[in-house]
């Protein structure tokens, strides 16, 4: 998505890996607009903090792509994030 001009927020638990991913994206497409924000999906406090920080910046279009998460947990977390945003 960043390669096509979208602003991409990587919501990550491991910020070092997020930085490496952003660097890889920027090597492929230098003007890519990417940033990383911390969230640990095992902690609702960090999910809440992420949602509040995200919304405070007037970035309302949120698409959740959760990788390496079991399907059952993914559904619960997506609903939790959506409810925290309202």
HUQUIWO-V359643 format. One record per residue. N is the residue number from 1. RES is the residue in three letters. PSI is psi in whole degrees, -180 to 180 (none if undefined). OMEGA is omega in degrees with one decimal (* if undefined). Layout:
n:N res:RES psi:PSI omega:OMEGA
n:N res:RES psi:PSI omega:OMEGA
This chain:
n:1 res:UNK psi:-38 omega:179.0
n:2 res:UNK psi:-32 omega:-179.6
n:3 res:UNK psi:-15 omega:-179.3
n:4 res:UNK psi:16 omega:172.7
n:5 res:UNK psi:-1 omega:179.5
n:6 res:UNK psi:148 omega:170.9
n:7 res:UNK psi:123 omega:-175.2
n:8 res:UNK psi:128 omega:174.8
n:9 res:UNK psi:119 omega:175.4
n:10 res:UNK psi:113 omega:178.1
n:11 res:UNK psi:108 omega:-169.1
n:12 res:UNK psi:151 omega:173.7
n:13 res:UNK psi:-36 omega:-177.9
n:14 res:UNK psi:102 omega:-174.9
n:15 res:UNK psi:-28 omega:176.9
n:16 res:UNK psi:-44 omega:176.9
n:17 res:UNK psi:-37 omega:178.0
n:18 res:UNK psi:-43 omega:179.0
n:19 res:UNK psi:-41 omega:177.9
n:20 res:UNK psi:-40 omega:178.9
n:21 res:UNK psi:-43 omega:178.5
n:22 res:UNK psi:-43 omega:178.2
n:23 res:UNK psi:-40 omega:178.6
n:24 res:UNK psi:-41 omega:178.1
n:25 res:UNK psi:-44 omega:-178.2
n:26 res:UNK psi:-28 omega:174.0
n:27 res:UNK psi:-36 omega:179.9
n:28 res:UNK psi:-34 omega:-177.2
n:29 res:UNK psi:92 omega:-171.9
n:30 res:UNK psi:-41 omega:-178.0
n:31 res:UNK psi:8 omega:-179.6
n:32 res:UNK psi:139 omega:-177.3
n:33 res:UNK psi:93 omega:-176.2
n:34 res:UNK psi:150 omega:173.0
n:35 res:UNK psi:162 omega:178.4
n:36 res:UNK psi:142 omega:174.5
n:37 res:UNK psi:141 omega:-177.1
n:38 res:UNK psi:135 omega:168.6
n:39 res:UNK psi:135 omega:174.2
n:40 res:UNK psi:110 omega:-174.2
n:41 res:UNK psi:-8 omega:175.9
n:42 res:UNK psi:-3 omega:-179.1
n:43 res:UNK psi:111 omega:179.0
n:44 res:UNK psi:-26 omega:177.2
n:45 res:UNK psi:-44 omega:179.8
n:46 res:UNK psi:-31 omega:175.6
n:47 res:UNK psi:-44 omega:177.7
n:48 res:UNK psi:-46 omega:179.4
n:49 res:UNK psi:-41 omega:177.3
n:50 res:UNK psi:-48 omega:-177.7
n:51 res:UNK psi:-44 omega:179.6
n:52 res:UNK psi:-44 omega:179.8
n:53 res:UNK psi:-43 omega:179.9
n:54 res:UNK psi:-48 omega:-178.1
n:55 res:UNK psi:-32 omega:-179.2
n:56 res:UNK psi:-17 omega:-179.9
n:57 res:UNK psi:12 omega:177.7
n:58 res:UNK psi:39 omega:175.2
n:59 res:UNK psi:91 omega:-172.1
n:60 res:UNK psi:-25 omega:-179.2
n:61 res:UNK psi:103 omega:-176.4
n:62 res:UNK psi:120 omega:173.4
n:63 res:UNK psi:125 omega:-178.1
n:64 res:UNK psi:121 omega:172.6
n:65 res:UNK psi:105 omega:-176.8
n:66 res:UNK psi:117 omega:-179.6
n:67 res:UNK psi:147 omega:178.3
n:68 res:UNK psi:34 omega:177.8
n:69 res:UNK psi:133 omega:179.1
n:70 res:UNK psi:147 omega:-175.7
n:71 res:UNK psi:-42 omega:-178.2
n:72 res:UNK psi:-45 omega:-179.9
n:73 res:UNK psi:-38 omega:179.2
n:74 res:UNK psi:-46 omega:-178.9
n:75 res:UNK psi:-43 omega:179.7
n:76 res:UNK psi:-44 omega:-177.5
n:77 res:UNK psi:-41 omega:178.9
n:78 res:UNK psi:-43 omega:178.2
n:79 res:UNK psi:-39 omega:178.6
n:80 res:UNK psi:-44 omega:-179.6
n:81 res:UNK psi:-44 omega:-179.4
n:82 res:UNK psi:-46 omega:179.7
n:83 res:UNK psi:-36 omega:179.1
n:84 res:UNK psi:-24 omega:-178.5
n:85 res:UNK psi:-13 omega:-177.3
n:86 res:UNK psi:none omega:*
